[in-house]
Amino acid sequence: MRIEQVDFVSVPTRDVGRAVRFYRDVLGLPESEYSEGEVEAPNVTFGFWNPEADGEEFVPNTAGVGLRVPDVASAVEEARAA
């Protein structure tokens, strides 16, 4: 098997719209032009879904996601201001 890259990460949430707004408005990631409920980073798509809407138990992602930025202190300040 030859893996080319990570294509998407599925992020469970109880409020897809709120998650999209946070990643779009605070983190500045554009909404996907291909699928509703997703935002695009330069190398991966974040897909938000509500497990309870599909009859599944909601379990938050406790592993987290690391986002690389050129200046951590500036990024923290921008996020706080947003």
matplotlib code that plots the C-alpha trace (Angstrom):
import matplotlib.pyplot as plt

x = [0.0, 1.2, -0.4, -0.1, -1.3, -4.0, -7.1, -9.5, -10.0, -13.5, -14.3, -17.4, -19.5, -23.0, -23.2, -21.7, -22.5, -20.8, -17.7, -17.5, -17.9, -15.0, -12.6, -13.6, -14.0, -11.4, -8.8, -9.4, -9.8, -12.1, -15.2, -15.0, -16.3, -17.0, -18.9, -21.1, -19.8, -16.2, -13.3, -10.0, -6.5, -3.6, -3.0, -6.2, -9.9, -11.7, -15.1, -17.5, -20.4, -22.9, -22.9, -26.2, -27.9, -26.9, -28.0, -24.5, -23.3, -21.4, -17.9, -15.6, -12.2, -9.8, -6.7, -6.7, -5.2, -2.0, -1.9, 1.4, 1.8, 4.9, 4.5, 2.6, 2.3, 0.8, -1.6, -2.8, -3.4, -5.3, -7.5, -8.2, -9.1, -11.5]
y = [0.0, 3.5, 6.3, 9.6, 11.9, 12.3, 13.3, 14.2, 14.1, 13.5, 15.7, 14.8, 17.7, 18.4, 21.6, 21.3, 25.0, 26.3, 24.1, 25.4, 29.0, 28.6, 27.0, 29.5, 32.8, 32.3, 30.1, 31.5, 28.2, 28.3, 26.2, 23.3, 24.0, 20.3, 19.3, 21.0, 20.8, 20.8, 23.3, 23.0, 23.4, 23.4, 19.7, 18.2, 18.6, 18.8, 17.1, 17.9, 15.5, 15.0, 11.3, 11.6, 12.6, 9.2, 7.3, 7.1, 8.1, 11.4, 11.0, 14.0, 13.8, 13.9, 13.3, 16.9, 18.2, 20.1, 23.1, 24.5, 28.3, 30.5, 32.3, 30.6, 33.7, 35.8, 33.0, 32.7, 36.5, 36.4, 33.6, 35.4, 38.5, 36.7]
z = [0.0, -0.8, 1.2, -0.6, 2.2, 4.9, 3.0, 5.8, 9.6, 11.0, 14.0, 16.1, 17.2, 18.5, 16.4, 12.9, 12.0, 15.1, 14.5, 10.9, 12.0, 14.6, 12.1, 9.4, 11.4, 14.2, 12.5, 9.0, 7.2, 4.1, 3.9, 1.5, -2.0, -2.3, 0.9, 3.4, 7.0, 6.1, 6.1, 4.2, 5.6, 3.1, 3.4, 5.0, 5.1, 8.5, 8.3, 11.1, 11.8, 14.6, 15.5, 17.4, 14.2, 12.8, 15.9, 17.3, 20.7, 20.8, 22.0, 21.7, 20.1, 23.0, 20.8, 19.5, 16.2, 15.9, 13.6, 12.6, 12.6, 12.0, 15.3, 18.2, 20.4, 17.5, 16.6, 20.2, 20.4, 17.1, 18.3, 21.6, 19.7, 17.4]

ax = plt.figure().add_subplot(projection="3d")
ax.plot(x, y, z, "-o")
ax.set_aspect("equal")
plt.show()
